[in-house]
Amino acid sequence: MPYLLGHAEIAAIFGIERQTSQKWRTDGTLPTPDLLASGNPYWLLATVLRLGGVGDRQIAQERLAAYKADIPHGHAVRDKQHLPTILGIQEVARILACDRQTISRWRNRHQIAEADLVLSGSPLWLLETILEDARQRQRTTVSSEITLLREGRRAPQKPRGRRTSAPAARPTREPVPVARTFTSADHTAAGEFLTSILAQGYSVVIKPQP
């Protein structure tokens, strides 16, 4: 498994808050993610290491060593073009033609392969891990989805934080119509008034007058 980091891992090796790492993503300190899985961003270790020593950003070497130790058989990849096909819950669901809730349930019940890596609380699998697990459990896979994922075609990241555009203004509601009184000779005007009120979505109460 290649060395990858989410916001939690970046925060850990720099000794900062997770929100700070997320702010780095917003202000451009962190470049475009090297991988998006289930809409979550991840960066190669090589990408993150380039931030160290710039300004007051310092990597805690003991925390970096602890991070590497948590990834058995981990290896460094310097270019995202050399990344294997890595899946999150969303991509696994696409391959197995089910929903995310089903994958999460299978994972909780140990009815799917253990994740090859868990980053920032989210499970990640190698494509080959899921395909082999599906073969052993005789689960059907969707070949077209496998092809798309091998080509790097994934769902975009979900927008987070505040909306950049102002919400659409609610239409101004017309004032409640004023009650009117009609005589028996005003049946045409009364009918037009009644039709107009009902067309605006109001209900009508008719009170006979002596």
Wavefront OBJ file of the C-alpha trace (Angstrom):
o trace
v 0.000 0.000 0.000
v 1.449 3.410 -0.878
v 1.962 6.019 1.808
v -1.075 8.309 1.654
v -2.338 10.906 4.097
v -5.725 12.445 4.794
v -6.287 15.571 6.859
v -5.992 13.673 10.161
v -2.605 12.188 9.225
v -1.295 15.520 7.932
v -2.352 17.190 11.166
v -0.612 14.466 13.174
v 2.806 14.685 11.519
v 2.836 18.495 11.648
v 1.465 18.614 15.196
v -1.441 20.866 14.227
v -5.225 20.765 14.428
v -7.130 18.931 11.711
v -8.949 22.172 10.917
v -5.593 23.751 10.093
v -4.892 21.065 7.496
v -8.331 21.667 6.017
v -7.560 25.399 5.914
v -4.326 24.639 4.054
v -6.436 22.884 1.432
v -8.738 25.902 1.156
v -5.981 28.520 0.891
v -3.904 26.500 -1.571
v -1.061 25.525 0.767
v -2.010 21.918 0.071
v -2.146 21.254 -3.680
v -4.866 19.376 -5.507
v -5.346 15.940 -3.874
v -3.398 13.091 -5.422
v -6.388 10.798 -4.840
v -10.111 11.174 -4.274
v -11.842 8.129 -2.806
v -15.507 8.309 -1.815
v -15.172 12.067 -2.277
v -12.457 12.317 0.392
v -9.065 13.879 -0.479
v -5.726 12.148 0.062
v -2.160 13.188 -0.677
v 1.012 11.232 -1.365
v 3.585 11.389 1.405
v 6.022 12.953 -1.074
v 3.529 15.761 -1.716
v 3.068 16.449 1.991
v 6.789 16.338 2.792
v 7.373 19.237 0.417
v 5.434 21.461 2.840
v 7.883 20.828 5.669
v 10.457 23.476 6.494
v 8.499 26.224 4.751
v 7.653 29.061 7.116
v 6.771 27.631 10.515
v 5.637 24.272 9.137
v 7.804 21.612 10.710
v 7.312 17.839 10.489
v 7.643 15.929 13.762
v 9.970 13.098 12.758
v 8.828 10.769 15.536
v 5.216 11.191 14.421
v 6.190 10.584 10.819
v 7.910 7.356 11.871
v 4.818 6.308 13.836
v 2.626 6.988 10.795
v 4.820 4.791 8.585
v 4.849 2.040 11.187
v 1.033 1.903 11.067
v 1.099 0.970 7.357
v 2.544 -2.548 7.015
v 4.465 -3.012 3.761
v 3.921 0.668 2.941
v 6.041 2.192 0.207
v 6.666 5.673 -1.157
v 5.124 6.723 -4.470
v 6.394 10.019 -5.872
v 3.903 10.460 -8.715
v 0.154 9.921 -8.518
v 0.288 8.375 -12.001
v 1.938 5.375 -10.330
v -0.796 4.906 -7.740
v -2.689 1.601 -7.857
v -6.475 1.758 -8.107
v -7.635 2.517 -4.566
v -11.279 2.405 -3.539
v -13.375 3.905 -0.801
v -16.813 2.686 0.258
v -18.478 4.612 -2.571
v -16.354 2.991 -5.283
v -16.719 -0.489 -3.765
v -20.489 -0.040 -3.818
v -20.333 0.852 -7.528
v -18.340 -2.283 -8.335
v -20.651 -4.564 -6.348
v -23.855 -2.873 -7.566
v -25.152 -1.984 -4.124
v -25.336 1.072 -1.872
v -22.884 2.477 0.638
v -25.012 1.344 3.567
v -24.707 -2.265 2.414
v -20.906 -2.020 2.227
v -20.767 -0.467 5.700
v -23.016 -3.240 7.053
v -20.873 -5.951 5.459
v -17.780 -4.338 6.919
v -19.270 -4.224 10.415
v -20.236 -7.898 10.119
v -16.869 -8.925 8.609
v -18.620 -9.968 5.406
v -16.168 -8.163 3.146
v -12.376 -8.019 3.030
v -10.665 -5.983 5.724
v -9.645 -2.545 4.489
v -6.057 -2.375 3.275
v -5.739 1.020 4.921
v -7.803 3.322 7.133
v -7.058 7.026 6.746
v -8.763 9.847 8.613
v -11.319 7.293 9.804
v -12.277 6.100 6.309
v -11.514 2.607 4.920
v -9.590 2.149 1.677
v -9.114 -1.002 -0.405
v -6.957 -1.937 -3.343
v -9.107 -2.837 -6.342
v -7.541 -6.298 -6.462
v -8.480 -6.894 -2.814
v -12.163 -6.268 -3.553
v -12.169 -8.304 -6.779
v -10.563 -11.304 -5.086
v -12.967 -11.042 -2.148
v -15.937 -10.881 -4.517
v -14.664 -13.952 -6.356
v -14.324 -15.945 -3.153
v -17.789 -14.905 -1.947
v -19.300 -15.434 -5.426
v -20.516 -11.852 -5.643
v -21.241 -10.294 -9.009
v -19.075 -7.357 -10.071
v -19.861 -4.654 -12.630
v -17.159 -4.754 -15.303
v -18.035 -1.331 -16.720
v -17.520 0.282 -13.315
v -14.202 -1.518 -12.894
v -13.046 -0.133 -16.246
v -14.072 3.420 -15.307
v -12.239 3.221 -11.999
v -9.104 1.845 -13.646
v -9.263 4.882 -15.937
v -9.458 7.167 -12.920
v -13.050 8.276 -13.489
v -14.583 8.880 -10.075
v -17.355 10.904 -8.499
v -16.247 14.466 -7.619
v -15.599 15.545 -4.056
v -18.652 16.771 -2.213
v -18.547 20.522 -1.516
v -18.022 21.325 2.151
v -18.236 24.417 4.263
v -20.325 27.467 3.597
v -22.022 28.035 0.300
v -20.199 30.513 -1.900
v -23.352 31.779 -3.584
v -26.215 33.458 -1.817
v -29.360 31.353 -1.437
v -32.172 32.198 -3.776
v -34.495 34.805 -2.343
v -37.910 33.554 -1.396
v -40.702 35.051 -3.449
v -42.635 37.762 -1.670
v -46.084 36.529 -0.769
v -49.043 38.637 -1.694
v -50.934 40.194 1.242
v -54.073 38.387 2.380
v -57.036 39.698 0.363
v -59.477 41.962 2.186
v -62.939 40.509 2.833
v -65.651 41.837 0.574
v -69.423 41.907 0.680
v -71.617 41.198 -2.328
v -75.370 41.481 -2.842
v -77.494 39.092 -4.899
v -77.163 41.495 -7.801
v -73.338 41.195 -7.726
v -73.147 37.497 -8.562
v -70.787 38.080 -11.540
v -68.351 40.174 -9.496
v -68.629 37.720 -6.603
v -67.733 34.816 -8.909
v -64.705 36.627 -10.304
v -63.511 37.520 -6.813
v -63.954 33.941 -5.613
v -62.038 32.565 -8.619
v -59.176 35.010 -8.020
v -58.862 34.113 -4.327
v -58.857 30.362 -4.973
v -56.246 30.781 -7.731
v -53.889 32.356 -5.167
v -54.150 29.261 -2.992
v -56.394 30.722 -0.304
v -59.485 29.108 1.135
v -62.764 31.034 1.291
v -65.392 31.316 4.020
v -68.766 32.650 2.925
v -70.860 34.248 5.685
v -74.473 35.120 4.835
v -75.525 38.583 5.941
v -79.114 39.575 6.913
l 1 2 3 4 5 6 7 8 9 10 11 12 13 14 15 16 17 18 19 20 21 22 23 24 25 26 27 28 29 30 31 32 33 34 35 36 37 38 39 40 41 42 43 44 45 46 47 48 49 50 51 52 53 54 55 56 57 58 59 60 61 62 63 64 65 66 67 68 69 70 71 72 73 74 75 76 77 78 79 80 81 82 83 84 85 86 87 88 89 90 91 92 93 94 95 96 97 98 99 100 101 102 103 104 105 106 107 108 109 110 111 112 113 114 115 116 117 118 119 120 121 122 123 124 125 126 127 128 129 130 131 132 133 134 135 136 137 138 139 140 141 142 143 144 145 146 147 148 149 150 151 152 153 154 155 156 157 158 159 160 161 162 163 164 165 166 167 168 169 170 171 172 173 174 175 176 177 178 179 180 181 182 183 184 185 186 187 188 189 190 191 192 193 194 195 196 197 198 199 200 201 202 203 204 205 206 207 208 209 210
